[in-house]
Amino acid sequence: MHKFTLLAAAALSGTLILSGCGNFGKNADKPNREDAALIHEKEKAGGSLETGDGYGFTSFDLDIEVDGKDAIEADYKVGKQLEADYDNKLTNIKLTDSAAMDELDKLFMDILITKDTPPQEVIDKILKWYQLETYSKFDLEVDFDDGTRLDIEEIQ
């Protein structure tokens, strides 16, 4: 009888260990089921560069004029729906929606601006991206995830 009790206790212990450590849940075959992500309330709308969910801002509105004429317009806004428009009159490119987002993604990932980037550095990075040496008007408005705003308006 003692052997039976010992065997039953060992079987019960083994069952409990396997059920506690096993991989028998409904998500067992999902490869990233154990990767937990912490999402902060402010990051839900547009994400941030730190989390890889976004660019660190919820809106980006850029207008550049060259010789007094519209040259570049880039608009990006995250709300209930993502909105993106891109118009480069210098290269005759006019894009909307996902095609515009593909082009803007290249710009955003190259310039990598944050709320702490000095305005002149932002201007220099954007001008370098578009290979512009001069402009007659540079207007940029960026709303960052934390609620701060960058507003640059330069007229030459």
MODELLER restraints for C-alpha pairs under 7 A, 6 or more apart:
rsr = mdl.restraints
at = mdl.atoms
rsr.add(forms.Gaussian(group=physical.xy_distance, feature=features.Distance(at['CA:27:A'], at['CA:33:A']), mean=6.39, stdev=0.5))
rsr.add(forms.Gaussian(group=physical.xy_distance, feature=features.Distance(at['CA:42:A'], at['CA:145:A']), mean=6.18, stdev=0.5))
rsr.add(forms.Gaussian(group=physical.xy_distance, feature=features.Distance(at['CA:42:A'], at['CA:146:A']), mean=6.61, stdev=0.5))
rsr.add(forms.Gaussian(group=physical.xy_distance, feature=features.Distance(at['CA:43:A'], at['CA:145:A']), mean=6.48, stdev=0.5))
rsr.add(forms.Gaussian(group=physical.xy_distance, feature=features.Distance(at['CA:45:A'], at['CA:58:A']), mean=6.98, stdev=0.5))
rsr.add(forms.Gaussian(group=physical.xy_distance, feature=features.Distance(at['CA:45:A'], at['CA:78:A']), mean=6.57, stdev=0.5))
rsr.add(forms.Gaussian(group=physical.xy_distance, feature=features.Distance(at['CA:45:A'], at['CA:79:A']), mean=6.59, stdev=0.5))
rsr.add(forms.Gaussian(group=physical.xy_distance, feature=features.Distance(at['CA:46:A'], at['CA:54:A']), mean=5.74, stdev=0.5))
rsr.add(forms.Gaussian(group=physical.xy_distance, feature=features.Distance(at['CA:46:A'], at['CA:56:A']), mean=6.97, stdev=0.5))
rsr.add(forms.Gaussian(group=physical.xy_distance, feature=features.Distance(at['CA:46:A'], at['CA:57:A']), mean=6.18, stdev=0.5))
rsr.add(forms.Gaussian(group=physical.xy_distance, feature=features.Distance(at['CA:46:A'], at['CA:58:A']), mean=4.88, stdev=0.5))
rsr.add(forms.Gaussian(group=physical.xy_distance, feature=features.Distance(at['CA:46:A'], at['CA:78:A']), mean=5.85, stdev=0.5))
rsr.add(forms.Gaussian(group=physical.xy_distance, feature=features.Distance(at['CA:46:A'], at['CA:145:A']), mean=6.56, stdev=0.5))
rsr.add(forms.Gaussian(group=physical.xy_distance, feature=features.Distance(at['CA:47:A'], at['CA:53:A']), mean=4.48, stdev=0.5))
rsr.add(forms.Gaussian(group=physical.xy_distance, feature=features.Distance(at['CA:47:A'], at['CA:54:A']), mean=4.23, stdev=0.5))
rsr.add(forms.Gaussian(group=physical.xy_distance, feature=features.Distance(at['CA:47:A'], at['CA:55:A']), mean=6.64, stdev=0.5))
rsr.add(forms.Gaussian(group=physical.xy_distance, feature=features.Distance(at['CA:47:A'], at['CA:56:A']), mean=6.01, stdev=0.5))
rsr.add(forms.Gaussian(group=physical.xy_distance, feature=features.Distance(at['CA:48:A'], at['CA:54:A']), mean=4.63, stdev=0.5))
rsr.add(forms.Gaussian(group=physical.xy_distance, feature=features.Distance(at['CA:48:A'], at['CA:55:A']), mean=5.18, stdev=0.5))
rsr.add(forms.Gaussian(group=physical.xy_distance, feature=features.Distance(at['CA:48:A'], at['CA:56:A']), mean=3.79, stdev=0.5))
rsr.add(forms.Gaussian(group=physical.xy_distance, feature=features.Distance(at['CA:48:A'], at['CA:57:A']), mean=6.91, stdev=0.5))
rsr.add(forms.Gaussian(group=physical.xy_distance, feature=features.Distance(at['CA:49:A'], at['CA:55:A']), mean=5.01, stdev=0.5))
rsr.add(forms.Gaussian(group=physical.xy_distance, feature=features.Distance(at['CA:49:A'], at['CA:56:A']), mean=5.23, stdev=0.5))
rsr.add(forms.Gaussian(group=physical.xy_distance, feature=features.Distance(at['CA:55:A'], at['CA:108:A']), mean=6.94, stdev=0.5))
rsr.add(forms.Gaussian(group=physical.xy_distance, feature=features.Distance(at['CA:56:A'], at['CA:114:A']), mean=6.87, stdev=0.5))
rsr.add(forms.Gaussian(group=physical.xy_distance, feature=features.Distance(at['CA:56:A'], at['CA:144:A']), mean=5.89, stdev=0.5))
rsr.add(forms.Gaussian(group=physical.xy_distance, feature=features.Distance(at['CA:56:A'], at['CA:145:A']), mean=5.70, stdev=0.5))
rsr.add(forms.Gaussian(group=physical.xy_distance, feature=features.Distance(at['CA:57:A'], at['CA:142:A']), mean=6.80, stdev=0.5))
rsr.add(forms.Gaussian(group=physical.xy_distance, feature=features.Distance(at['CA:57:A'], at['CA:143:A']), mean=5.53, stdev=0.5))
rsr.add(forms.Gaussian(group=physical.xy_distance, feature=features.Distance(at['CA:57:A'], at['CA:144:A']), mean=3.80, stdev=0.5))
rsr.add(forms.Gaussian(group=physical.xy_distance, feature=features.Distance(at['CA:57:A'], at['CA:145:A']), mean=4.90, stdev=0.5))
rsr.add(forms.Gaussian(group=physical.xy_distance, feature=features.Distance(at['CA:58:A'], at['CA:77:A']), mean=5.73, stdev=0.5))
rsr.add(forms.Gaussian(group=physical.xy_distance, feature=features.Distance(at['CA:58:A'], at['CA:78:A']), mean=5.18, stdev=0.5))
rsr.add(forms.Gaussian(group=physical.xy_distance, feature=features.Distance(at['CA:58:A'], at['CA:143:A']), mean=5.67, stdev=0.5))
rsr.add(forms.Gaussian(group=physical.xy_distance, feature=features.Distance(at['CA:58:A'], at['CA:144:A']), mean=5.82, stdev=0.5))
rsr.add(forms.Gaussian(group=physical.xy_distance, feature=features.Distance(at['CA:58:A'], at['CA:145:A']), mean=5.98, stdev=0.5))
rsr.add(forms.Gaussian(group=physical.xy_distance, feature=features.Distance(at['CA:59:A'], at['CA:76:A']), mean=5.34, stdev=0.5))
rsr.add(forms.Gaussian(group=physical.xy_distance, feature=features.Distance(at['CA:59:A'], at['CA:77:A']), mean=4.26, stdev=0.5))
rsr.add(forms.Gaussian(group=physical.xy_distance, feature=features.Distance(at['CA:59:A'], at['CA:78:A']), mean=6.32, stdev=0.5))
rsr.add(forms.Gaussian(group=physical.xy_distance, feature=features.Distance(at['CA:59:A'], at['CA:142:A']), mean=5.52, stdev=0.5))
rsr.add(forms.Gaussian(group=physical.xy_distance, feature=features.Distance(at['CA:59:A'], at['CA:143:A']), mean=5.16, stdev=0.5))
rsr.add(forms.Gaussian(group=physical.xy_distance, feature=features.Distance(at['CA:60:A'], at['CA:75:A']), mean=5.65, stdev=0.5))
rsr.add(forms.Gaussian(group=physical.xy_distance, feature=features.Distance(at['CA:60:A'], at['CA:76:A']), mean=5.03, stdev=0.5))
rsr.add(forms.Gaussian(group=physical.xy_distance, feature=features.Distance(at['CA:60:A'], at['CA:77:A']), mean=6.49, stdev=0.5))
rsr.add(forms.Gaussian(group=physical.xy_distance, feature=features.Distance(at['CA:60:A'], at['CA:141:A']), mean=5.92, stdev=0.5))
rsr.add(forms.Gaussian(group=physical.xy_distance, feature=features.Distance(at['CA:60:A'], at['CA:142:A']), mean=4.57, stdev=0.5))
rsr.add(forms.Gaussian(group=physical.xy_distance, feature=features.Distance(at['CA:60:A'], at['CA:143:A']), mean=6.75, stdev=0.5))
rsr.add(forms.Gaussian(group=physical.xy_distance, feature=features.Distance(at['CA:61:A'], at['CA:74:A']), mean=5.83, stdev=0.5))
rsr.add(forms.Gaussian(group=physical.xy_distance, feature=features.Distance(at['CA:61:A'], at['CA:75:A']), mean=4.61, stdev=0.5))
rsr.add(forms.Gaussian(group=physical.xy_distance, feature=features.Distance(at['CA:61:A'], at['CA:76:A']), mean=6.49, stdev=0.5))
rsr.add(forms.Gaussian(group=physical.xy_distance, feature=features.Distance(at['CA:61:A'], at['CA:140:A']), mean=5.61, stdev=0.5))
rsr.add(forms.Gaussian(group=physical.xy_distance, feature=features.Distance(at['CA:61:A'], at['CA:141:A']), mean=5.16, stdev=0.5))
rsr.add(forms.Gaussian(group=physical.xy_distance, feature=features.Distance(at['CA:61:A'], at['CA:142:A']), mean=6.41, stdev=0.5))
rsr.add(forms.Gaussian(group=physical.xy_distance, feature=features.Distance(at['CA:62:A'], at['CA:73:A']), mean=5.53, stdev=0.5))
rsr.add(forms.Gaussian(group=physical.xy_distance, feature=features.Distance(at['CA:62:A'], at['CA:74:A']), mean=5.03, stdev=0.5))
rsr.add(forms.Gaussian(group=physical.xy_distance, feature=features.Distance(at['CA:62:A'], at['CA:75:A']), mean=6.41, stdev=0.5))
rsr.add(forms.Gaussian(group=physical.xy_distance, feature=features.Distance(at['CA:62:A'], at['CA:139:A']), mean=5.83, stdev=0.5))
rsr.add(forms.Gaussian(group=physical.xy_distance, feature=features.Distance(at['CA:62:A'], at['CA:140:A']), mean=4.51, stdev=0.5))
rsr.add(forms.Gaussian(group=physical.xy_distance, feature=features.Distance(at['CA:62:A'], at['CA:141:A']), mean=6.63, stdev=0.5))
rsr.add(forms.Gaussian(group=physical.xy_distance, feature=features.Distance(at['CA:63:A'], at['CA:72:A']), mean=5.68, stdev=0.5))
rsr.add(forms.Gaussian(group=physical.xy_distance, feature=features.Distance(at['CA:63:A'], at['CA:73:A']), mean=4.65, stdev=0.5))
rsr.add(forms.Gaussian(group=physical.xy_distance, feature=features.Distance(at['CA:63:A'], at['CA:74:A']), mean=6.71, stdev=0.5))
rsr.add(forms.Gaussian(group=physical.xy_distance, feature=features.Distance(at['CA:63:A'], at['CA:138:A']), mean=6.10, stdev=0.5))
rsr.add(forms.Gaussian(group=physical.xy_distance, feature=features.Distance(at['CA:63:A'], at['CA:139:A']), mean=5.11, stdev=0.5))
rsr.add(forms.Gaussian(group=physical.xy_distance, feature=features.Distance(at['CA:63:A'], at['CA:140:A']), mean=6.41, stdev=0.5))
rsr.add(forms.Gaussian(group=physical.xy_distance, feature=features.Distance(at['CA:64:A'], at['CA:70:A']), mean=6.39, stdev=0.5))
rsr.add(forms.Gaussian(group=physical.xy_distance, feature=features.Distance(at['CA:64:A'], at['CA:71:A']), mean=5.68, stdev=0.5))
rsr.add(forms.Gaussian(group=physical.xy_distance, feature=features.Distance(at['CA:64:A'], at['CA:72:A']), mean=5.09, stdev=0.5))
rsr.add(forms.Gaussian(group=physical.xy_distance, feature=features.Distance(at['CA:64:A'], at['CA:73:A']), mean=6.62, stdev=0.5))
rsr.add(forms.Gaussian(group=physical.xy_distance, feature=features.Distance(at['CA:64:A'], at['CA:135:A']), mean=6.95, stdev=0.5))
rsr.add(forms.Gaussian(group=physical.xy_distance, feature=features.Distance(at['CA:64:A'], at['CA:137:A']), mean=5.62, stdev=0.5))
rsr.add(forms.Gaussian(group=physical.xy_distance, feature=features.Distance(at['CA:64:A'], at['CA:138:A']), mean=4.69, stdev=0.5))
rsr.add(forms.Gaussian(group=physical.xy_distance, feature=features.Distance(at['CA:64:A'], at['CA:139:A']), mean=6.28, stdev=0.5))
rsr.add(forms.Gaussian(group=physical.xy_distance, feature=features.Distance(at['CA:65:A'], at['CA:71:A']), mean=5.00, stdev=0.5))
rsr.add(forms.Gaussian(group=physical.xy_distance, feature=features.Distance(at['CA:65:A'], at['CA:72:A']), mean=6.86, stdev=0.5))
rsr.add(forms.Gaussian(group=physical.xy_distance, feature=features.Distance(at['CA:65:A'], at['CA:135:A']), mean=5.91, stdev=0.5))
rsr.add(forms.Gaussian(group=physical.xy_distance, feature=features.Distance(at['CA:65:A'], at['CA:136:A']), mean=5.48, stdev=0.5))
rsr.add(forms.Gaussian(group=physical.xy_distance, feature=features.Distance(at['CA:65:A'], at['CA:137:A']), mean=4.91, stdev=0.5))
rsr.add(forms.Gaussian(group=physical.xy_distance, feature=features.Distance(at['CA:65:A'], at['CA:138:A']), mean=6.56, stdev=0.5))
rsr.add(forms.Gaussian(group=physical.xy_distance, feature=features.Distance(at['CA:66:A'], at['CA:135:A']), mean=4.60, stdev=0.5))
rsr.add(forms.Gaussian(group=physical.xy_distance, feature=features.Distance(at['CA:66:A'], at['CA:136:A']), mean=5.12, stdev=0.5))
rsr.add(forms.Gaussian(group=physical.xy_distance, feature=features.Distance(at['CA:66:A'], at['CA:137:A']), mean=6.93, stdev=0.5))
rsr.add(forms.Gaussian(group=physical.xy_distance, feature=features.Distance(at['CA:67:A'], at['CA:135:A']), mean=6.72, stdev=0.5))
rsr.add(forms.Gaussian(group=physical.xy_distance, feature=features.Distance(at['CA:67:A'], at['CA:136:A']), mean=5.59, stdev=0.5))
rsr.add(forms.Gaussian(group=physical.xy_distance, feature=features.Distance(at['CA:68:A'], at['CA:136:A']), mean=5.73, stdev=0.5))
rsr.add(forms.Gaussian(group=physical.xy_distance, feature=features.Distance(at['CA:71:A'], at['CA:88:A']), mean=5.92, stdev=0.5))
rsr.add(forms.Gaussian(group=physical.xy_distance, feature=features.Distance(at['CA:71:A'], at['CA:89:A']), mean=5.00, stdev=0.5))
rsr.add(forms.Gaussian(group=physical.xy_distance, feature=features.Distance(at['CA:71:A'], at['CA:90:A']), mean=5.82, stdev=0.5))
rsr.add(forms.Gaussian(group=physical.xy_distance, feature=features.Distance(at['CA:72:A'], at['CA:87:A']), mean=5.73, stdev=0.5))
rsr.add(forms.Gaussian(group=physical.xy_distance, feature=features.Distance(at['CA:72:A'], at['CA:88:A']), mean=4.52, stdev=0.5))
rsr.add(forms.Gaussian(group=physical.xy_distance, feature=features.Distance(at['CA:72:A'], at['CA:89:A']), mean=6.18, stdev=0.5))
rsr.add(forms.Gaussian(group=physical.xy_distance, feature=features.Distance(at['CA:73:A'], at['CA:86:A']), mean=5.83, stdev=0.5))
rsr.add(forms.Gaussian(group=physical.xy_distance, feature=features.Distance(at['CA:73:A'], at['CA:87:A']), mean=5.08, stdev=0.5))
rsr.add(forms.Gaussian(group=physical.xy_distance, feature=features.Distance(at['CA:73:A'], at['CA:88:A']), mean=6.45, stdev=0.5))
rsr.add(forms.Gaussian(group=physical.xy_distance, feature=features.Distance(at['CA:74:A'], at['CA:85:A']), mean=5.84, stdev=0.5))
rsr.add(forms.Gaussian(group=physical.xy_distance, feature=features.Distance(at['CA:74:A'], at['CA:86:A']), mean=4.56, stdev=0.5))
rsr.add(forms.Gaussian(group=physical.xy_distance, feature=features.Distance(at['CA:74:A'], at['CA:87:A']), mean=6.38, stdev=0.5))
rsr.add(forms.Gaussian(group=physical.xy_distance, feature=features.Distance(at['CA:75:A'], at['CA:84:A']), mean=5.50, stdev=0.5))
rsr.add(forms.Gaussian(group=physical.xy_distance, feature=features.Distance(at['CA:75:A'], at['CA:85:A']), mean=5.10, stdev=0.5))
rsr.add(forms.Gaussian(group=physical.xy_distance, feature=features.Distance(at['CA:75:A'], at['CA:86:A']), mean=6.39, stdev=0.5))
rsr.add(forms.Gaussian(group=physical.xy_distance, feature=features.Distance(at['CA:76:A'], at['CA:83:A']), mean=5.67, stdev=0.5))
rsr.add(forms.Gaussian(group=physical.xy_distance, feature=features.Distance(at['CA:76:A'], at['CA:84:A']), mean=4.51, stdev=0.5))
rsr.add(forms.Gaussian(group=physical.xy_distance, feature=features.Distance(at['CA:76:A'], at['CA:85:A']), mean=6.65, stdev=0.5))
rsr.add(forms.Gaussian(group=physical.xy_distance, feature=features.Distance(at['CA:77:A'], at['CA:83:A']), mean=5.15, stdev=0.5))
rsr.add(forms.Gaussian(group=physical.xy_distance, feature=features.Distance(at['CA:77:A'], at['CA:84:A']), mean=6.56, stdev=0.5))
rsr.add(forms.Gaussian(group=physical.xy_distance, feature=features.Distance(at['CA:83:A'], at['CA:97:A']), mean=6.21, stdev=0.5))
rsr.add(forms.Gaussian(group=physical.xy_distance, feature=features.Distance(at['CA:84:A'], at['CA:96:A']), mean=5.80, stdev=0.5))
rsr.add(forms.Gaussian(group=physical.xy_distance, feature=features.Distance(at['CA:84:A'], at['CA:97:A']), mean=5.03, stdev=0.5))
rsr.add(forms.Gaussian(group=physical.xy_distance, feature=features.Distance(at['CA:84:A'], at['CA:100:A']), mean=5.69, stdev=0.5))
rsr.add(forms.Gaussian(group=physical.xy_distance, feature=features.Distance(at['CA:84:A'], at['CA:101:A']), mean=5.70, stdev=0.5))
rsr.add(forms.Gaussian(group=physical.xy_distance, feature=features.Distance(at['CA:85:A'], at['CA:95:A']), mean=5.89, stdev=0.5))
rsr.add(forms.Gaussian(group=physical.xy_distance, feature=features.Distance(at['CA:85:A'], at['CA:96:A']), mean=4.48, stdev=0.5))
rsr.add(forms.Gaussian(group=physical.xy_distance, feature=features.Distance(at['CA:85:A'], at['CA:97:A']), mean=6.33, stdev=0.5))
rsr.add(forms.Gaussian(group=physical.xy_distance, feature=features.Distance(at['CA:85:A'], at['CA:100:A']), mean=5.36, stdev=0.5))
rsr.add(forms.Gaussian(group=physical.xy_distance, feature=features.Distance(at['CA:86:A'], at['CA:94:A']), mean=5.77, stdev=0.5))
rsr.add(forms.Gaussian(group=physical.xy_distance, feature=features.Distance(at['CA:86:A'], at['CA:95:A']), mean=5.08, stdev=0.5))
rsr.add(forms.Gaussian(group=physical.xy_distance, feature=features.Distance(at['CA:86:A'], at['CA:96:A']), mean=6.26, stdev=0.5))
rsr.add(forms.Gaussian(group=physical.xy_distance, feature=features.Distance(at['CA:86:A'], at['CA:100:A']), mean=5.28, stdev=0.5))
rsr.add(forms.Gaussian(group=physical.xy_distance, feature=features.Distance(at['CA:87:A'], at['CA:93:A']), mean=5.71, stdev=0.5))
rsr.add(forms.Gaussian(group=physical.xy_distance, feature=features.Distance(at['CA:87:A'], at['CA:94:A']), mean=4.32, stdev=0.5))
rsr.add(forms.Gaussian(group=physical.xy_distance, feature=features.Distance(at['CA:87:A'], at['CA:95:A']), mean=6.29, stdev=0.5))
rsr.add(forms.Gaussian(group=physical.xy_distance, feature=features.Distance(at['CA:88:A'], at['CA:94:A']), mean=6.31, stdev=0.5))
rsr.add(forms.Gaussian(group=physical.xy_distance, feature=features.Distance(at['CA:111:A'], at['CA:125:A']), mean=5.74, stdev=0.5))
rsr.add(forms.Gaussian(group=physical.xy_distance, feature=features.Distance(at['CA:111:A'], at['CA:126:A']), mean=6.76, stdev=0.5))
rsr.add(forms.Gaussian(group=physical.xy_distance, feature=features.Distance(at['CA:113:A'], at['CA:122:A']), mean=6.76, stdev=0.5))
rsr.add(forms.Gaussian(group=physical.xy_distance, feature=features.Distance(at['CA:115:A'], at['CA:144:A']), mean=6.71, stdev=0.5))
rsr.add(forms.Gaussian(group=physical.xy_distance, feature=features.Distance(at['CA:115:A'], at['CA:150:A']), mean=6.86, stdev=0.5))
rsr.add(forms.Gaussian(group=physical.xy_distance, feature=features.Distance(at['CA:119:A'], at['CA:152:A']), mean=6.81, stdev=0.5))
rsr.add(forms.Gaussian(group=physical.xy_distance, feature=features.Distance(at['CA:127:A'], at['CA:133:A']), mean=6.84, stdev=0.5))
rsr.add(forms.Gaussian(group=physical.xy_distance, feature=features.Distance(at['CA:135:A'], at['CA:156:A']), mean=6.97, stdev=0.5))
rsr.add(forms.Gaussian(group=physical.xy_distance, feature=features.Distance(at['CA:136:A'], at['CA:155:A']), mean=5.66, stdev=0.5))
rsr.add(forms.Gaussian(group=physical.xy_distance, feature=features.Distance(at['CA:136:A'], at['CA:156:A']), mean=4.91, stdev=0.5))
rsr.add(forms.Gaussian(group=physical.xy_distance, feature=features.Distance(at['CA:137:A'], at['CA:154:A']), mean=5.72, stdev=0.5))
rsr.add(forms.Gaussian(group=physical.xy_distance, feature=features.Distance(at['CA:137:A'], at['CA:155:A']), mean=4.45, stdev=0.5))
rsr.add(forms.Gaussian(group=physical.xy_distance, feature=features.Distance(at['CA:137:A'], at['CA:156:A']), mean=6.29, stdev=0.5))
rsr.add(forms.Gaussian(group=physical.xy_distance, feature=features.Distance(at['CA:138:A'], at['CA:153:A']), mean=5.65, stdev=0.5))
rsr.add(forms.Gaussian(group=physical.xy_distance, feature=features.Distance(at['CA:138:A'], at['CA:154:A']), mean=5.08, stdev=0.5))
rsr.add(forms.Gaussian(group=physical.xy_distance, feature=features.Distance(at['CA:138:A'], at['CA:155:A']), mean=6.43, stdev=0.5))
rsr.add(forms.Gaussian(group=physical.xy_distance, feature=features.Distance(at['CA:139:A'], at['CA:152:A']), mean=5.62, stdev=0.5))
rsr.add(forms.Gaussian(group=physical.xy_distance, feature=features.Distance(at['CA:139:A'], at['CA:153:A']), mean=4.43, stdev=0.5))
rsr.add(forms.Gaussian(group=physical.xy_distance, feature=features.Distance(at['CA:139:A'], at['CA:154:A']), mean=6.45, stdev=0.5))
rsr.add(forms.Gaussian(group=physical.xy_distance, feature=features.Distance(at['CA:140:A'], at['CA:151:A']), mean=5.80, stdev=0.5))
rsr.add(forms.Gaussian(group=physical.xy_distance, feature=features.Distance(at['CA:140:A'], at['CA:152:A']), mean=5.09, stdev=0.5))
rsr.add(forms.Gaussian(group=physical.xy_distance, feature=features.Distance(at['CA:140:A'], at['CA:153:A']), mean=6.47, stdev=0.5))
rsr.add(forms.Gaussian(group=physical.xy_distance, feature=features.Distance(at['CA:141:A'], at['CA:150:A']), mean=5.65, stdev=0.5))
rsr.add(forms.Gaussian(group=physical.xy_distance, feature=features.Distance(at['CA:141:A'], at['CA:151:A']), mean=4.57, stdev=0.5))
rsr.add(forms.Gaussian(group=physical.xy_distance, feature=features.Distance(at['CA:141:A'], at['CA:152:A']), mean=6.47, stdev=0.5))
rsr.add(forms.Gaussian(group=physical.xy_distance, feature=features.Distance(at['CA:142:A'], at['CA:149:A']), mean=5.63, stdev=0.5))
rsr.add(forms.Gaussian(group=physical.xy_distance, feature=features.Distance(at['CA:142:A'], at['CA:150:A']), mean=5.05, stdev=0.5))
rsr.add(forms.Gaussian(group=physical.xy_distance, feature=features.Distance(at['CA:142:A'], at['CA:151:A']), mean=6.57, stdev=0.5))
rsr.add(forms.Gaussian(group=physical.xy_distance, feature=features.Distance(at['CA:143:A'], at['CA:149:A']), mean=4.58, stdev=0.5))
rsr.add(forms.Gaussian(group=physical.xy_distance, feature=features.Distance(at['CA:143:A'], at['CA:150:A']), mean=6.54, stdev=0.5))
